[in-house]
């Protein structure tokens, strides 16, 4: 049974710092690894998706890496801004009859202080 | 180009009543997923549906919960005889098909059972 863990549970840093969020998963037989952002009272916004055959994906100031063999993914945020404050969720994608089934971590609550 | 639409955004029910949560997927998406986020817990998969078919309901509680995605109209998650433990945020996601593109999530329905 897949389990996903995110460390730290909460992180507070000053504006402008680079930071890394960590995600680990127990079953390396994944199809993809996704990072989402969740704002209070809102839904999830997909940030980056890494297919199992890929090692990393980049979008703007965000970079996500995937190491299937060690069961780890990291989300790197460069030059953090107060607008980056949110909860970041990682999810390991398995398969249901050809489509995806996500197992989520509990998230890292990020606060960027001006 | 509307995203995934869920309604109502907030729903209050007394114990024993029925709750009906609706989800309209993105245009062109025929695959719908329901996830539940209990307080202080991560999102948990409940059910995956295609039009008129339940593909995987392994995350659904065995009693009182049901889901459908009819040929016409939104997907419905139905909870009969609600209890306080059903209080949670229920999220719907959709995808265009059986592939590994990112899931698009709605803003959720927050159910409170009094």
Interface residues (C-beta under 8 A of the other chain):
Chain A: X4 X31 X32 X34 X36 X41 X42 X43 X44 X45 X46 X49 X51 X89 X91 X93 X96 X97 X98 X99 X100 X101 X102 X103 X104 X105 X106 X107
Chain B: X4 X6 X31 X33 X35 X41 X42 X43 X44 X45 X48 X55 X56 X91 X93 X95 X97 X98 X99 X100 X101 X102 X103 X104 X105 X106 X107 X108 X110
